[in-house]
Amino acid sequence: MPFEPYVYPTIDAFAYAPVAAGMWRQHEVFDGTYDFDDLLDAHEIMAVKAINAKRAQEAAERRNR
């Protein structure tokens, strides 16, 4: 059975991604703490972290062969 991630049924997953990642608190999404540029930066940070984690895992797997 393929992996099918469950999606947030009632919230904007793009807007709340930094909250789900533990980078921001929920109230900061709408209280003016961050703006749209901050949201885009947060997504870039999360993407780079995910890519680097995947690369590190792949490198470790190659070393263990």
C-alpha angles and dihedrals in degrees: 000000000000121000112260113183117222113241129218104263099200110022135068102258093198094053094043098042093101088053092050089048092052094244097112138024119244096247091054090067092069108017097078097258090121133026132207093275089055089051091052090048090051090053090050090051092049092048094050092047091051093048092048092048090051092048091049091050092049091049091051091050091051091051091051096054 
